[in-house]
């Protein structure tokens, strides 16, 4: 018997979580499908044998509407392509058909819990995947443990997911904030360097800044200001004025979402005031607003031109074919990697989806992704993975500043601390 009263408490407690929220009211029907069958009215891709032992069901939580919609849809495209690649087009593993049920969290933790409960109780999924928001993901983690189902976390990055809030059913293909931080600090930190940070005021931003501060201070830098802004804000003038007054050598920006601060950073001419700006190179939409940052050195998680391997080549080619010439974006390979991880785990278990059976098989498991080899670290199930040291440059065939490779950072170089 499920602990319904306990979940009443959880849903109430979720209103205390700070997360990126959407102004959307009724979400449009954005449920996705895979090639495993015909999508039914619930958004489930059905092969006609639902409920039989020959079916593996995967429930995916993503921000398909709201502030992080673009991230959710990148994950969706990547996940569907990843399933196809990993199963060589059969949409089967160990003789079992794979079905996918998509649910929109609307980037609201309380909705994420409702949708995850529906996936587990009504759809009887064998795996959970998600979500786009760290707030949504943190709210859902206890459900994976209660129902003893493996949850692949993608693309949420808060350190606490595989840190203080970790449970053994959680595996993360997404990089975490500390991995970002070690890559970012290597680009700008050093003895006596003064750095201000700017981030959204929720778990993604808090963890990102905390991790960067630790990494930068180890290299001798001084953090002179930690400035946080409402993630739904559109005017960052007062925040940026505080940063100017602090007179740092560098401003390191941690950001996610469509309402980025780049235009206002340019308008206030921070770089002309002697403040160099550094950040992780974001998705393509955000890169289009980063013309003033050409020449900036930083890091990135992914750009389709950076990895040189056959998996990424396949992803880029197939993505262009299926989406009108569009290339995969920042979070597309993450969705792809989550799908590959599930298929590889099921190969190891010969189709057994029981969470307790899968945990020891997945600990230490390596698998090939568009970014290269990922490995689930045994201690906290965080995927160790390559990152990229880059410089933003103008490249003729692109209409936005492009992250050009300085060097690939190995999984060992960006390995985060174990925090659980």
N, C-alpha and C positions, 0 to 999 in steps of 0.2 A: 504494500500500500504506500503510495507516494506521500511525501510530507507536505500536504496542501497548506496546512496552517503555517508551517515554516516559510512557505513561499509567499504567503500573504505578508509576512514580516519583511521578506526580501524585497518585494515589489515596493513596499512603503519606504524601505531604506534606500532604494535606488534614487529617490528624489533628492537625496543628499549628495549623490555623485555629481561631480562636475564633468560635463561632456559636451562635445560639439552637437548642437541641436539644430533642427531644421524648422523653417517657418511653414513647411508644407502642411496642408490639412489632409485631404484624401489623396493617397498615393495612386499614381496611374498603375495600370497592370503592366509591370515590367518583368514578370516572371520569365525565366529563360528556359531553354530546352537543350537537350543533347541529341545525338543521333541514335540513341538507344530505343527510340519509339515515338509515339504520338503524345503530345502534351495534353493532359486532361484539364478540366476547368479549374482545378486547384493549383495548377502550375507544376504538377508532377509530370515528369516524362515517364510514360508507362509503356512497357513492352508487352502487356497483356497477361503476364503471369505474376502479378503483384501478390505478395503474401507467400509465394512458394519459396522453398529453400534455395532455389536457383537464382535469387535476386539479392543484390547488395544495394541498399538505399543510402544515399548521401544527402544530408540536409545542409544547404549553404545559406548562411546569413550574410547579407551585404547591404550597404547603403545604396539602394537602387533609386531612391529619391532623396532630396534634401541636400545639405551643404557638401557632403562627400559623395554625391551621386557619380561623379566622373571616376572616382576611385573604385566604387563598387562595380561599375560597368566594365572597367578594365579588368578587374578580378574575374568577373563573369566570363568575359571572352577568353581570358587566359586559362581558366579552369576547364572550359569546354574543349579548347584545343589541346590542353594537356592530357585530358582523358583519352582523346582520340590518338594522340601520339603514343602514350604509354601502352595502350591496348592494340596498337597497330590497326586502328580503324574498326575493330570488332565491337568495342564498347562492352567487352567481357573480360573477366579475369578468373582464372582457375575454374573455367566452365560456368561462371555465374554472370548474369546480366547486371550491368550497373545502371541504376536509375538515380536521377538528381531532382531534388525538390528545392526551389529557390524561394527565399523569404526576404522581404524588404524590412530592414530594421528602422528605416526612416531616420537613422542616426539618433535614436532615442533609446536609452538603456532599458526603460520599462517595456517598450515595444519589443526590444530584442529578447527579453525574458519571455514575453508572451509567445513570440514566434518560435523560439527554441523549444518551449514546452509543448507547443503544438506539433513540432517536428518529432519530438521524442514520444509523446503520448499518442497522437493521432496517426502520424505517418510512419511511426515505428522505424525511424532511420537507424542505420548501423554506425554512421559517422556524422559528426558536426564539422563544419568548416566556417571560419569567419573570425571577426567581422572587420568592416572598414574602419570603425571607430574603436579606440582603446576603451572608452567608457562602455560601449555596448559589449565588448568582449569581456571585460572584467565582471560585468553583471551576469554573464552567462556561464563563466567558468565553473561555478559550483554545480551546475546542472550536469555537466559532463561527468563529474565525480559521482554524483548521486545516482545517475543512470548507468554508470560504468561504461561510457561510450568514449572512444577516442575523439578528441577535438583537435583539428589542425588549425592553428591560429594563423590567419592571413587576411589583411596585411597589417593588423594592429601592432604597434611597436613598443608600447609602454613596458619598461623594464619589469614592472611589478607582475606582469602576466606570467613570466617564467621566473619571477623572483618571489616576493612576499606572498603573492596570491597563487603560486604554483600548486597544482595537484598532479599526480602521476598520469592522468589521462590526457594531459595537455602536451601537444607537440607543436612547435612553431617553425614554419618555413619562412615567415617574415623575419627580416633582421630586427634587432631590438635597438633601443635608444643608445645603449652603450656602444654597440657596433658602429652606429653613425658617429658617435662622439669621438671614438678613437681615430676614425678616418678624418674627421673634421679638425681635431686638435693637431694632428700631424701636419696639416696644411698651414697653420698660422701661429701656433703656440711656441713659446720659447722663453728664455730667461728675461724677466723684466717687461715682457709684453703686456700691455693693459687691454683687457677685452671686456666689452659690454655684451650682454645677451638679450635677445628679444624673442618672445615665444607666445603662443596662445595660452590662455589661462585655464587649462585642464590637463588631465593626466599625460597626454602626449607631450605637451609643452613642458610641464614640470619635470618629467623623467628625462626629457631630452636635455634640458639645461643642467640638471643635476649630474647627468652622466658626462656631459661636455666639461663641466667645471672640474670634476674629478680628473679627467684625462688631461685638461689644459694645465691645471695646477701641478700635476706630476712632471710636466715639461717646463715648469718654472714661470708660467704666466700668472697674472693677477686678474681676477674677475672683479671689475670695479662697479658693475651694476647688473642686476637681474631684473629686467622689465617684462611684465606680462600684460597681455591685452585680451579683451573679450573676443573669443573666436568668431563671434557673429558681427563684430564691429566693421564699419567701413571707413571710419576716420581714426587714424593713428597719430595725429599731429601731436597731441599732448605726450604720448609715449615717446615719440622720437625726439621731442624737445628735451626730455629728461636725459636721453642718451647723449645728445649733443652737449649738454651741460656737464656730463660726467667726463668728457674729453678722453675717450678710449682711443687706443691705436687701431683697434678692430671692433666692428660690430658683427657678432655671429648671430645669424637669424635661424630659428627653428620654426617652420611653418607648414601647415597643411590646409587645404581647402581653396576654394575659388577666390575668396576675398583677400588676396595677398597684399602685403604692404609695399611692394616694389615701386609702384608709381609715386607714392608719397616719399619714399626714401630718395628717389630721384629728384622730386620737386624741391625737397629741402636741402639738396646738394650736399649730402653727408660726405661724399668722397672729396668734394672741393674744400670741405672743412677739415680735411686731414684724417677722416675716419674711413678706413678701408672696410668694405663690406665683404663678408664671407658667409657661405651657406652651402647646404646640399643642393645640387642642381635638381630641380623638381620635375614634374611632368611637363609635357610639351605645351599645354595651355599656359602654364605659369612661365615657362621659358620665353614665351612671346612677349612678356612684359619686362624682361630682364636685359633689354638693350643697354641700359645705363651701366650694367655690371660686366660688360665685355672686358676681358682681361682678368677678371676675378679668378683666383685659385681656390678650389674647395674640393668637394667630393660628390659622388653620386652613387646611388644604389643600382641604377640601370639606365642606359640609353641604348637603343637597338644597334648602334654602330660600334659599341665597345666590346662585348664578348666575342671571341673568335672560337666557336665550336659548332658542331653539326646540329645540336639541339636548337641553338639560337637561330642558325641559318634556316632550319625548318619552320620555326615559329614566325620569323619575319616574312618568309615567302608565303606561307599559308595565310597569315593575317592580311597581307596585301591582297591576296586572291579573294578572300571572303568579305572584306570590309572596304571595298571600293578604293583600294590602293593605300589605305591607312596602315601605318606601321604600329607595332606594339608599343605601348607607353610604359610609364614608370612601374605600374602595379600589374601589368599583364603577365610578366614572367613569374610573379609571385603566385597568381592563381594557377598558372601552369605547373609550378613546382609542387603546390599543394595536391593537385590531382595525381602527379607522378608519385608522390610520397604514399598516397593511399593505394595505388595500384601495386607499387613495389612491396608494400607491407603485406598486401593480400597474396601476392606471389609467395612470399616467405611463409605465410600461414596456410597456404594451399586453400585459400578462400574462406578461412575462418575469421569472422569479424568480431568475435568476442574481445572486449577491451582488455581484459586481464591477460588473455592469450597474446595479444598484439604488443603490449608494453615491452616485454623483454626482447621481442623480435625487432622493434623499432629503435630501441636504445642503441646508439652507436651505428645505426643504419646509414649508409652512404647511397646517394642516388644522383643521377645526372639531370641537370636542369639547364635552362637557357643561360644561366650565369656560370655554369660549370658545376663542379661537384659540391654538393651540400652534404653535411653529416649532422645527424641529431646527436648532440652531446649527451652522454648518459646521465650526467648529474642533474640537468635541468631541462633536457629535451629541446634546447635552443639549437636551431640549425646554424652551424658555422659555415660561412660562405664568403666568396670574394666580394670586395668593394672596389671603388675606382677613384683614384686621385686624378682630378681633372682641372682644366682651365677653360673658361668660357671664351669661345672665339666665334667670329663671323666666318661661316663656311658657305661657299657660293651656292650650293644646291639646296640650302635650307633658308627659310624666311624667318628664322629665329636664332638667337645665340645657341651654339652647340657645345656640349661638354666634350672636349677633346682630351684624349687619354694622356696623362703624364705617366702613370704607371698603375698596373693592377695591384691592389692590396690583397695579400693572401688571407685565407681564413685564420691563419695563425697570428697575423699582424693585427687583425681587428677582433680577435677573440675577446668577448666581454667577460667581466668577472662573474663568478657564480654567486647569485644573490638569494637563493632559496634556502 
